[in-house]
Amino acid sequence: MPFDQIATGISIISSGLKGYQAISLSDLTATTLSTIASGSAVEVCNSFFRASEAISVNASSWTAIGTSTTAFLALTPSGTAGSQVLSAAWQADEPVWDTSKCGYYASAASTARVVALAYKEGPSSYRNKTLLPNRQGESIKITIPIGDWNMDSTQTVYINHGLDYTKITSFGAVVIDDTALAYYKIEFHGTDNAGHIHGAVINGSIQTSVTRLPGGYFDSASFDSTGYNRGFIKLEYDI
């Protein structure tokens, strides 16, 4: 198994490496399956592990995750102390911060350290792949592509976020014009006299939406091309 335990004095781990996380995922911005990159290292329950080659994540664990939901990547140690190995699998439940272990774990009693998340858009389609922070109280920063949007003909787009909306603490949207040279921040400005919303809105537990005003700046042939990503929704999320 390539994700092996590295022999390290327990006093060094507990005083200097506690909570250490240096994980990299391949194809972080792609919609395909990621592996844990060779050279990644992490501390789990007072043991230190390093990947000597790319680590595949258990495929059946991804199959078990419901579509249009967020999954969390857990690393679980097994074997004899001093020569343990880590296995990687997706789980549906949000992790918790363990103050004694200085990291996100599957539960307070668990030995499975959780290091990343991804939104399951389809059976083999991943989105919003993001590494979890390794500091207590730090928000998780997630970037969601808007996808195709002809702003000239379509006023509003809806994008599933797959998160508990009550834990979203900040969000905003950026759109790109057809030249891909100009980026515009979309702020919420309430409604116009006809009641049309302008801006980015979290619509409860499922969706976020981005809306432009009829006849406004973005209701234009400069924003009507499709076949590429129109922009991004960026949000902060507190587990």
CORTA-V561292 format. One record per run of one state. SS is the DSSP state (2 for helix, 1 for strand, 0 for the rest). FROM is the first residue (numbers start at 1). TO is the last residue. If there is no record, write none. Layout:
ss:from:to
SS:FROM:TO
SS:FROM:TO
This chain:
ss:from:to
0:1:2
1:3:6
0:7:9
2:10:17
0:18:20
1:21:22
0:23:24
1:25:25
0:26:35
1:36:36
0:37:40
1:41:44
0:45:46
1:47:51
0:52:54
1:55:55
0:56:58
2:59:63
0:64:68
1:69:78
0:79:84
1:85:91
0:92:95
1:96:98
0:99:102
1:103:105
0:106:111
1:112:122
0:123:124
1:125:131
0:132:139
1:140:145
0:146:155
1:156:160
0:161:164
2:165:167
1:168:176
0:177:182
1:183:186
0:187:190
1:191:191
0:192:196
1:197:197
0:198:198
1:199:203
0:204:206
1:207:211
0:212:220
2:221:223
0:224:230
1:231:237
0:238:239
